[in-house]
């Protein structure tokens, strides 16, 4: 099983958090719980659980008989170690637990208790990202000198190229520059279908000609989701190849650095938002996409199907620009639009907005950047460019709060998913609204609070919510069965979580 993906990849579950990291984590590790297609928590390492709302304590019974790849038996203490490691390192999905978990312990070998600092409505959904590492193995391979006291480097260097999991596949080879290979773990507790892939290889290349050539030669089973539209069209014409267009609620968010003039002014931001040609973006650049209704798709619980679609309106754009203090100083404020070279369609979007803004007298300079440059620039407001597009496919959990928290909360600021840099007063207000929603246990009430936050963000105009992107993959349908694609073709609900759509043990080869 061969797949191409953007690079680099961090296979340490306490570090990686993008799509390719999720893909690897879900194949190398077991998580505490999993989710079905309706985003309902289901057993995995935890076979059952109880919740005590009075003490905010979750008690999990750990499944017996799960083996790590080295033969050790998975125990409750490994779960405790894994969660504490995530919280201490504080990277990847660690932010979901770091300030929320008060205590985690293992009263016995098969029981884990997690006590929260405060109520968290979607906490069970958070636990989808609690991948269980082998405490003994990681400790044995940790460097003694490191930033984590007695834990040294917590095994971070070793886990760059190795795994310490119990998942269906184990790391066979890891080349940090170009690929990772996983091979079947024979003793996997869920067993194996004989037609499931024995190995998988994730290749760190998304170059369109290379991808198309490999697909034509049947040297590639599954493409990445970042190919330009014309490449998908070309691959769809290859014998046996299909393109899956998966509606997962992923927004194409053209984000503004709201701390950098002239985008520190809301009227200027609204002017650019109204100037954007949404129709051309959807129909010509990204055919198959769906027009956005604010920051959260209606397919995600908490999204609002009743919100109007924003249209290009140059009259409104001019009126908003006239209200901006920068209206008569546009020549002093040229704008930089960085686009990610891994996603060629982003260049077309940048050129479209450049043309749209020129009609208002706004200069937009288009800058090609690598993914690494993108991530590095995101760390500080002064290095973050004026405009930067992100296709947010790696949501933390399937609920509106995930998108809102991941893209607009202060705790995620300075990452590739949140480079808005609101002023302190605005950021505090957004944080308070999000915190209030997230501690709301009643689901109906919580979803209503998400909708109020969505309206607040639309008024602030920190983003052009251009379209809702389908997650597109070309794959060898002639000899490969991909359950998610089959379900999608039937018009049925698919799993919104990228890693769960790419569990290779569920794929099947057909024929010889």
Backbone torsions as a table, in degrees:
resi	resn	phi	psi	omega
1	UNK	NA	116.2	-176.3
2	UNK	-121.3	132.6	-177.1
3	UNK	-138.3	143.7	173.5
4	UNK	-101.8	148.2	179.6
5	UNK	-152.1	163.3	174.4
6	UNK	-65.6	160.5	-171.8
7	UNK	-137.9	151.6	9.1
8	UNK	-84.2	175.4	176.3
9	UNK	-126.4	139.7	176.5
10	UNK	-114.4	107.5	-172.6
11	UNK	-87.5	-2.6	173.8
12	UNK	-73.2	120.0	-176.2
13	UNK	-67.0	-10.9	175.1
14	UNK	-92.5	0.8	-175.9
15	UNK	-123.0	-51.2	-175.4
16	UNK	-76.6	145.0	180.0
17	UNK	-148.7	3.9	178.7
18	UNK	-93.1	-173.5	-173.8
19	UNK	-61.1	-45.7	-177.1
20	UNK	-69.6	-32.9	175.1
21	UNK	-65.5	-41.9	178.1
22	UNK	-62.8	-40.2	178.0
23	UNK	-58.1	-48.6	-178.0
24	UNK	-68.3	-45.0	-178.2
25	UNK	-57.7	-42.8	-176.8
26	UNK	-73.5	-10.9	175.5
27	UNK	-102.7	-26.9	180.0
28	UNK	-93.2	-21.8	-172.8
29	UNK	-129.2	155.2	165.5
30	UNK	-95.7	143.2	176.2
31	UNK	-103.8	164.3	-176.1
32	UNK	-61.2	-44.2	176.0
33	UNK	-132.6	171.8	172.0
34	UNK	-132.7	180.0	-179.0
35	UNK	-128.1	144.8	173.4
36	UNK	-88.7	-175.2	-175.9
37	UNK	-64.3	-20.5	179.1
38	UNK	-96.0	14.3	178.2
39	UNK	63.7	29.2	177.2
40	UNK	-96.1	129.0	179.6
41	UNK	-59.1	137.8	179.5
42	UNK	-132.0	156.8	-179.1
43	UNK	-64.4	148.4	168.0
44	UNK	-142.7	-99.1	172.6
45	UNK	-67.6	-39.7	173.6
46	UNK	-84.4	120.3	-178.5
47	UNK	-87.9	-17.3	174.5
48	UNK	-163.6	165.9	179.6
49	UNK	-156.9	158.5	174.5
50	UNK	-129.7	150.3	-179.4
51	UNK	-123.6	129.0	175.5
52	UNK	-107.4	99.5	-176.4
53	UNK	-65.0	-24.2	-178.8
54	UNK	-69.9	-38.8	-178.0
55	UNK	-104.6	-1.0	-178.1
56	UNK	58.1	38.0	-177.4
57	UNK	-111.3	131.7	176.1
58	UNK	-109.6	126.6	-179.2
59	UNK	-115.3	122.2	-175.7
60	UNK	-114.3	135.2	172.8
61	UNK	-96.3	121.3	-174.4
62	UNK	-85.5	133.8	180.0
63	UNK	-62.0	136.4	178.6
64	UNK	-87.0	150.5	172.4
65	UNK	91.2	1.3	177.8
66	UNK	-76.9	130.4	179.9
67	UNK	-107.6	138.7	168.4
68	UNK	-74.1	167.0	-176.0
69	UNK	-63.2	-23.3	178.5
70	UNK	-91.1	2.9	178.1
71	UNK	99.4	-12.2	177.2
72	UNK	-65.8	150.3	178.0
73	UNK	-87.7	132.1	178.2
74	UNK	-71.1	130.5	-179.7
75	UNK	-129.8	170.1	-179.0
76	UNK	-58.2	-33.8	-179.2
77	UNK	-63.3	-30.6	176.7
78	UNK	-67.8	-35.8	177.4
79	UNK	-65.3	-45.3	179.3
80	UNK	-60.8	-47.0	179.7
81	UNK	-60.0	-43.8	-177.2
82	UNK	-62.6	-42.5	-179.7
83	UNK	-70.0	-43.3	178.8
84	UNK	-63.4	-36.7	178.7
85	UNK	-64.0	-44.7	178.2
86	UNK	-60.2	-44.5	-177.7
87	UNK	-67.3	-38.4	-177.9
88	UNK	-71.1	-45.2	179.6
89	UNK	-66.6	-42.3	172.9
90	UNK	74.7	13.6	177.4
91	UNK	-103.0	-176.1	177.4
92	UNK	54.1	-127.4	179.5
93	UNK	-88.9	10.2	-177.3
94	UNK	-59.8	-28.6	-178.7
95	UNK	-61.4	-22.6	-178.9
96	UNK	-71.8	-22.0	-175.5
97	UNK	-112.7	-27.8	-165.9
98	UNK	-55.8	-45.4	-177.4
99	UNK	-102.5	7.8	-174.9
100	UNK	-112.1	-25.7	-177.2
101	UNK	-95.3	122.1	179.7
102	UNK	-84.4	-40.4	-177.5
103	UNK	-157.5	145.7	173.0
104	UNK	-138.3	133.8	-176.5
105	UNK	-150.5	166.9	178.5
106	UNK	-124.6	94.3	179.7
107	UNK	-59.5	-30.8	174.8
108	UNK	-152.8	-177.9	-171.5
109	UNK	-65.8	-19.3	-176.3
110	UNK	-118.0	11.1	-176.2
111	UNK	-129.4	133.3	174.6
112	UNK	-124.2	132.9	173.8
113	UNK	-118.4	133.6	176.6
114	UNK	-122.6	122.2	178.0
115	UNK	-110.5	132.6	-175.8
116	UNK	-94.2	156.2	174.4
117	UNK	-72.9	-29.7	-175.6
118	UNK	-155.5	163.0	176.8
119	UNK	-62.6	140.7	174.8
120	UNK	-134.3	109.0	-176.5
121	UNK	-53.5	-50.6	-176.1
122	UNK	-94.7	28.5	-171.8
123	UNK	-59.9	-38.4	178.7
124	UNK	-59.6	-34.5	177.5
125	UNK	-67.1	-34.3	176.9
126	UNK	-57.0	-37.3	-171.9
127	UNK	-69.4	-6.9	171.4
128	UNK	-56.4	-28.2	-175.9
129	UNK	-96.0	5.1	177.3
130	UNK	-85.8	84.6	176.6
131	UNK	-81.1	135.6	-171.7
132	UNK	-93.7	120.9	176.6
133	UNK	-102.7	155.0	179.5
134	UNK	-78.4	106.9	-175.9
135	UNK	-56.5	-47.1	-177.4
136	UNK	-60.9	-44.9	-176.0
137	UNK	-69.2	-42.5	179.5
138	UNK	-65.5	-42.6	-179.9
139	UNK	-61.9	-40.5	179.7
140	UNK	-63.7	-30.4	-174.8
141	UNK	-105.1	7.2	177.9
142	UNK	-78.5	142.3	173.1
143	UNK	-73.6	137.7	-177.5
144	UNK	-70.6	-28.7	177.2
145	UNK	-96.3	124.0	-178.1
146	UNK	-175.7	177.0	-173.2
147	UNK	-83.1	3.9	-172.4
148	UNK	-113.5	36.3	174.0
149	UNK	61.6	-126.7	-177.5
150	UNK	-65.9	-16.2	178.6
151	UNK	-87.9	0.1	179.0
152	UNK	61.2	-122.0	177.1
153	UNK	-97.2	10.0	177.9
154	UNK	58.5	23.6	178.1
155	UNK	77.7	12.4	-174.9
156	UNK	-62.6	-41.9	-179.3
157	UNK	-65.8	-43.7	-178.9
158	UNK	-65.1	-39.6	-177.6
159	UNK	-77.0	-1.0	169.9
160	UNK	-65.3	-32.0	-173.1
161	UNK	-127.8	3.3	179.4
162	UNK	-132.5	168.1	171.3
163	UNK	-122.1	161.2	176.4
164	UNK	-133.6	45.3	-171.1
165	UNK	-108.6	-175.1	177.5
166	UNK	-128.6	13.9	-175.1
167	UNK	-72.7	179.9	-175.4
168	UNK	-64.4	-24.5	179.2
169	UNK	-123.4	154.5	176.2
170	UNK	-125.9	152.4	-177.2
171	UNK	-66.4	124.7	174.4
172	UNK	-98.5	-40.1	-178.1
173	UNK	-154.6	135.7	178.2
174	UNK	-131.6	114.6	174.2
175	UNK	-107.8	109.4	-173.2
176	UNK	-59.0	-22.2	-175.9
177	UNK	-89.7	-20.7	-169.9
178	UNK	-148.3	-24.6	-174.5
179	UNK	-165.3	162.4	171.3
180	UNK	-137.1	137.7	-179.1
181	UNK	-119.0	129.9	174.6
182	UNK	-113.4	144.3	179.1
183	UNK	-125.0	151.1	-174.6
184	UNK	-57.9	134.3	173.5
185	UNK	-90.7	106.7	-171.4
186	UNK	-58.8	-31.6	-175.2
187	UNK	-95.0	22.9	-179.3
188	UNK	-60.6	134.4	-169.7
189	UNK	-65.9	-22.8	178.9
190	UNK	-88.0	-3.8	179.2
191	UNK	78.8	-179.1	-173.9
192	UNK	-136.5	142.7	166.5
193	UNK	-88.0	137.9	-176.6
194	UNK	-63.0	-21.9	-178.6
195	UNK	-94.8	4.7	174.6
196	UNK	-74.3	153.5	-179.7
197	UNK	-60.3	136.4	175.3
198	UNK	-76.1	-35.7	-179.8
199	UNK	-138.1	161.4	168.9
200	UNK	-136.9	151.4	178.2
201	UNK	-132.6	122.2	175.0
202	UNK	-99.1	119.6	-175.0
203	UNK	-104.6	127.8	-175.5
204	UNK	-84.1	65.7	177.3
205	UNK	-150.4	129.7	176.2
206	UNK	-121.4	15.8	-178.1
207	UNK	-61.7	121.9	-169.5
208	UNK	-55.5	-45.1	-178.4
209	UNK	-64.2	-42.0	178.7
210	UNK	-61.9	-46.2	-178.9
211	UNK	-62.0	-45.6	-178.9
212	UNK	-64.5	-40.4	-179.9
213	UNK	-65.9	-45.7	178.2
214	UNK	-61.3	-39.2	179.6
215	UNK	-66.7	-40.8	179.8
216	UNK	-64.9	-33.0	-178.7
217	UNK	-90.3	6.8	-177.3
218	UNK	54.4	36.9	173.3
219	UNK	-104.4	12.6	179.6
220	UNK	-149.4	130.5	-179.1
221	UNK	-95.5	-29.4	-171.7
222	UNK	-146.6	127.3	178.9
223	UNK	-85.3	168.6	170.8
224	UNK	-74.4	-179.6	-179.5
225	UNK	-101.9	11.8	-172.3
226	UNK	-111.6	13.9	-177.4
227	UNK	-72.4	148.9	173.8
228	UNK	-66.1	154.1	-175.4
229	UNK	-55.0	-41.8	-177.6
230	UNK	-65.1	-26.8	177.9
231	UNK	-74.1	-38.8	174.7
232	UNK	-61.8	-42.3	179.2
233	UNK	-60.3	-41.3	-179.6
234	UNK	-68.1	-42.1	-178.7
235	UNK	-69.0	-31.3	179.2
236	UNK	-64.3	-19.5	179.6
237	UNK	-88.4	-7.3	179.2
238	UNK	-73.9	143.6	179.9
239	UNK	-57.7	127.2	175.9
240	UNK	81.4	-5.0	-176.7
241	UNK	-96.8	136.1	174.0
242	UNK	-123.6	157.7	173.5
243	UNK	-112.9	118.8	175.9
244	UNK	-85.6	125.5	175.6
245	UNK	-108.0	98.0	-172.4
246	UNK	-97.6	120.4	176.8
247	UNK	-85.2	108.0	-175.8
248	UNK	-119.9	5.6	178.7
249	UNK	79.5	18.8	-176.1
250	UNK	-78.6	117.6	-179.7
251	UNK	-83.2	138.7	164.5
252	UNK	-87.5	104.4	-175.6
253	UNK	-105.8	114.9	175.0
254	UNK	-93.7	96.2	-167.8
255	UNK	-89.2	151.6	179.2
256	UNK	-110.5	139.8	170.4
257	UNK	-80.8	97.8	-172.2
258	UNK	-74.2	-1.5	177.1
259	UNK	-95.8	-12.2	-172.6
260	UNK	-104.7	119.7	177.7
261	UNK	-56.2	141.4	5.2
262	UNK	-90.6	6.6	-176.1
263	UNK	-80.0	2.4	172.1
264	UNK	-78.1	-4.5	178.9
265	UNK	-105.9	126.1	-175.3
266	UNK	-66.0	-33.7	179.2
267	UNK	-66.6	-38.7	176.6
268	UNK	-63.5	-43.1	179.3
269	UNK	-61.4	-43.0	178.9
270	UNK	-64.0	-37.0	179.1
271	UNK	-59.9	-45.9	179.7
272	UNK	-67.5	-38.3	179.3
273	UNK	-61.4	-42.4	179.6
274	UNK	-76.1	-22.0	-178.9
275	UNK	-76.8	-22.8	-174.4
276	UNK	-66.3	137.6	-178.9
277	UNK	-89.7	86.5	-176.6
278	UNK	-63.9	-38.9	-176.2
279	UNK	-63.5	-45.7	178.7
280	UNK	-64.5	-39.9	178.3
281	UNK	-58.0	-46.1	-176.6
282	UNK	-73.2	-46.4	-169.9
283	UNK	-83.7	-34.8	-174.0
284	UNK	-105.5	-39.9	-177.3
285	UNK	-86.4	-42.7	-174.9
286	UNK	-128.7	62.1	178.8
287	UNK	-60.8	141.8	-175.6
288	UNK	96.1	-11.1	177.0
289	UNK	-80.1	168.3	-179.2
290	UNK	-121.1	138.8	179.4
291	UNK	-63.5	137.7	-177.3
292	UNK	-77.3	152.5	171.5
293	UNK	-120.9	68.8	-178.1
294	UNK	85.7	-165.4	-172.3
295	UNK	-73.7	-14.2	-176.1
296	UNK	-128.0	130.2	178.6
297	UNK	-68.4	145.9	175.3
298	UNK	-64.7	-15.9	178.1
299	UNK	-76.3	-12.9	177.6
300	UNK	-97.0	128.8	179.0
301	UNK	-52.1	125.3	-176.9
302	UNK	105.0	-15.6	171.9
303	UNK	-70.0	159.1	-172.9
304	UNK	-119.0	104.8	-179.5
305	UNK	-69.8	-15.7	-178.2
306	UNK	-84.7	-6.6	-179.6
307	UNK	-71.1	142.6	178.0
308	UNK	-71.5	152.8	174.8
309	UNK	-82.2	131.1	178.5
310	UNK	-77.0	131.0	179.6
311	UNK	-111.6	157.8	171.5
312	UNK	-63.8	131.1	-179.7
313	UNK	-147.9	95.4	-175.4
314	UNK	-68.4	-25.4	176.5
315	UNK	-66.9	-45.8	176.7
316	UNK	-64.6	-39.4	-179.8
317	UNK	-60.6	-45.1	179.7
318	UNK	-65.2	-38.6	-180.0
319	UNK	-66.0	-42.5	178.0
320	UNK	-65.6	-40.3	-179.8
321	UNK	-63.8	-36.2	179.5
322	UNK	-63.8	-25.7	179.3
323	UNK	-83.5	-9.8	-176.4
324	UNK	-83.4	141.0	176.6
325	UNK	-66.0	-12.1	179.9
326	UNK	-93.6	1.6	-172.6
327	UNK	-57.0	-37.4	-177.8
328	UNK	-100.8	14.3	-178.9
329	UNK	-128.9	25.4	-172.5
330	UNK	-61.2	-31.9	-179.6
331	UNK	-67.5	-17.7	-179.8
332	UNK	-89.4	-6.1	-173.8
333	UNK	-131.6	66.9	172.9
334	UNK	-65.3	146.9	-172.6
335	UNK	-110.8	140.3	175.3
336	UNK	-104.3	127.1	175.4
337	UNK	-112.1	107.9	177.6
338	UNK	-89.4	133.5	173.7
339	UNK	-122.7	148.1	-173.6
340	UNK	-83.3	120.0	-175.8
341	UNK	-62.9	-18.6	177.9
342	UNK	-70.4	-22.3	-175.5
343	UNK	-119.7	88.4	-174.0
344	UNK	-57.3	-30.9	-180.0
345	UNK	-62.2	-22.4	179.4
346	UNK	-66.2	-29.8	177.2
347	UNK	-64.1	-40.3	179.1
348	UNK	-63.3	-38.5	178.9
349	UNK	-66.5	-40.6	179.5
350	UNK	-64.8	-40.1	179.2
351	UNK	-69.0	-33.7	177.1
352	UNK	-64.4	-47.7	180.0
353	UNK	-67.1	-34.7	176.0
354	UNK	-57.2	-45.1	179.4
355	UNK	-67.4	-43.0	179.3
356	UNK	-60.2	-45.1	-177.6
357	UNK	-70.7	-30.9	179.1
358	UNK	-59.0	-32.0	178.9
359	UNK	-65.5	-19.1	177.2
360	UNK	-100.0	-0.4	-177.0
361	UNK	85.0	13.6	-179.7
362	UNK	-96.1	126.9	179.8
363	UNK	-90.1	124.6	176.7
364	UNK	-118.3	119.1	176.1
365	UNK	-97.2	125.3	-176.3
366	UNK	-90.8	128.5	-175.8
367	UNK	-126.3	121.8	175.2
368	UNK	-79.7	130.8	-179.2
369	UNK	-136.4	155.4	175.0
370	UNK	-84.4	165.8	177.8
371	UNK	-62.1	-39.5	179.7
372	UNK	-63.4	-42.5	177.1
373	UNK	-62.1	-39.7	179.6
374	UNK	-58.7	-50.3	-176.9
375	UNK	-66.1	-42.5	179.9
376	UNK	-63.0	-42.6	-178.2
377	UNK	-65.5	-28.0	-176.1
378	UNK	-68.3	-15.7	-171.0
379	UNK	-67.8	-27.6	-175.4
380	UNK	-135.0	147.2	-179.6
381	UNK	-63.3	-33.5	-176.9
382	UNK	-74.1	-22.9	178.1
383	UNK	-96.7	-15.6	178.2
384	UNK	-69.5	130.2	179.7
385	UNK	-67.8	170.1	179.2
386	UNK	-62.1	-45.0	-174.1
387	UNK	-132.4	139.3	-177.7
388	UNK	-154.0	124.4	-179.6
389	UNK	-91.2	140.9	175.7
390	UNK	-136.8	133.3	171.2
391	UNK	-98.2	106.9	-169.5
392	UNK	-88.2	86.4	-178.2
393	UNK	-97.3	-19.9	-176.4
394	UNK	-98.0	67.8	-180.0
395	UNK	-73.1	147.3	-177.5
396	UNK	-66.1	-36.9	179.6
397	UNK	-159.9	157.0	-171.7
398	UNK	-82.7	74.0	176.0
399	UNK	-159.0	153.2	-176.1
400	UNK	-55.9	-35.2	179.6
401	UNK	-57.2	-28.7	180.0
402	UNK	-65.2	-49.9	178.6
403	UNK	-62.6	-45.9	-176.0
404	UNK	-65.2	-42.4	-179.9
405	UNK	-71.0	-43.1	-175.4
406	UNK	-67.3	-31.3	-173.7
407	UNK	-107.1	-13.5	-172.7
408	UNK	-134.8	-4.4	-177.6
409	UNK	-88.8	149.9	-176.6
410	UNK	-62.6	-29.4	-177.1
411	UNK	-67.8	-18.7	179.0
412	UNK	-107.1	0.9	-178.2
413	UNK	-65.3	141.8	-177.7
414	UNK	93.1	6.5	173.7
415	UNK	-109.2	170.7	-177.9
416	UNK	-64.2	-19.4	-178.4
417	UNK	-90.5	-11.2	-177.3
418	UNK	-147.4	92.7	179.0
419	UNK	-119.4	31.3	-174.3
420	UNK	-77.2	-39.7	178.3
421	UNK	56.2	55.8	174.5
422	UNK	-60.1	156.7	171.9
423	UNK	-65.7	161.3	-171.4
424	UNK	-58.2	-43.2	-177.7
425	UNK	-63.5	-46.5	-179.8
426	UNK	-64.8	-43.2	-178.5
427	UNK	-63.2	-40.8	178.5
428	UNK	-62.0	-42.0	180.0
429	UNK	-63.4	-44.0	178.9
430	UNK	-64.1	-44.0	178.7
431	UNK	-59.2	-43.3	-178.8
432	UNK	-64.8	-41.1	178.3
433	UNK	-65.0	-40.6	178.5
434	UNK	-68.2	-43.2	179.0
435	UNK	-60.5	-40.8	179.2
436	UNK	-63.3	-40.9	178.8
437	UNK	-67.1	-43.9	-173.5
438	UNK	-68.9	-26.7	178.3
439	UNK	-85.7	-0.5	-179.2
440	UNK	-82.4	114.1	-175.2
441	UNK	-74.8	-40.0	-179.4
442	UNK	-64.9	121.4	-173.4
443	UNK	-64.0	-43.9	-179.2
444	UNK	-61.1	-44.4	179.5
445	UNK	-66.2	-39.4	-179.7
446	UNK	-64.6	-43.2	-179.6
447	UNK	-65.3	-34.6	177.0
448	UNK	-65.5	-37.7	178.2
449	UNK	-67.4	-34.9	175.7
450	UNK	-59.8	-40.2	-177.9
451	UNK	-65.3	-34.0	177.0
452	UNK	-66.5	-37.5	177.6
453	UNK	-66.2	-40.0	178.6
454	UNK	-58.7	-44.5	178.6
455	UNK	-63.5	-38.4	177.9
456	UNK	-62.2	-43.8	-178.9
457	UNK	-67.0	-39.6	178.1
458	UNK	-60.3	-39.1	178.3
459	UNK	-66.0	-34.2	-179.8
460	UNK	-76.8	-21.4	177.6
461	UNK	50.7	54.2	178.1
462	UNK	-86.3	-2.2	-169.9
463	UNK	-151.5	145.6	163.2
464	UNK	-91.6	109.2	175.5
465	UNK	-85.5	88.7	-166.5
466	UNK	-70.6	-62.6	-179.7
467	UNK	-148.2	167.4	170.5
468	UNK	-97.2	115.5	-172.2
469	UNK	-82.2	132.3	166.8
470	UNK	-72.5	147.1	172.4
471	UNK	-89.5	110.0	-172.6
472	UNK	-104.4	131.9	175.7
473	UNK	-136.4	129.3	166.8
474	UNK	-82.5	138.8	179.3
475	UNK	-148.2	160.8	-175.3
476	UNK	-83.3	76.8	-177.3
477	UNK	-66.3	-18.7	-179.4
478	UNK	-65.7	-30.3	-178.7
479	UNK	-134.9	7.9	-178.4
480	UNK	-130.9	128.5	174.4
481	UNK	-97.6	122.4	178.0
482	UNK	-115.8	107.1	-173.8
483	UNK	-53.9	-40.6	-179.0
484	UNK	-62.6	-43.7	-179.9
485	UNK	-64.8	-39.5	178.6
486	UNK	-63.6	-45.0	178.4
487	UNK	-62.3	-42.5	179.6
488	UNK	-62.6	-40.8	179.5
489	UNK	-62.8	-27.0	179.3
490	UNK	-83.0	-3.3	-177.6
491	UNK	76.7	17.5	-179.0
492	UNK	-93.8	166.1	-178.1
493	UNK	-68.2	133.5	176.0
494	UNK	-111.4	163.9	179.2
495	UNK	-68.7	130.8	-178.2
496	UNK	-78.7	-11.5	-175.3
497	UNK	-92.5	124.5	-173.0
498	UNK	-59.9	-41.4	-179.0
499	UNK	-64.4	-35.5	-178.7
500	UNK	-75.0	-19.2	174.7
501	UNK	-81.1	-10.4	-174.4
502	UNK	-123.2	39.6	174.1
503	UNK	-85.9	106.1	-168.4
504	UNK	-67.8	-21.3	177.5
505	UNK	-64.4	-18.6	-179.7
506	UNK	-91.6	-9.8	175.3
507	UNK	-75.1	155.3	179.0
508	UNK	-136.7	133.6	172.6
509	UNK	-85.3	140.1	-179.7
510	UNK	-106.6	145.2	175.5
511	UNK	72.4	-156.3	-175.4
512	UNK	-77.5	NA	NA
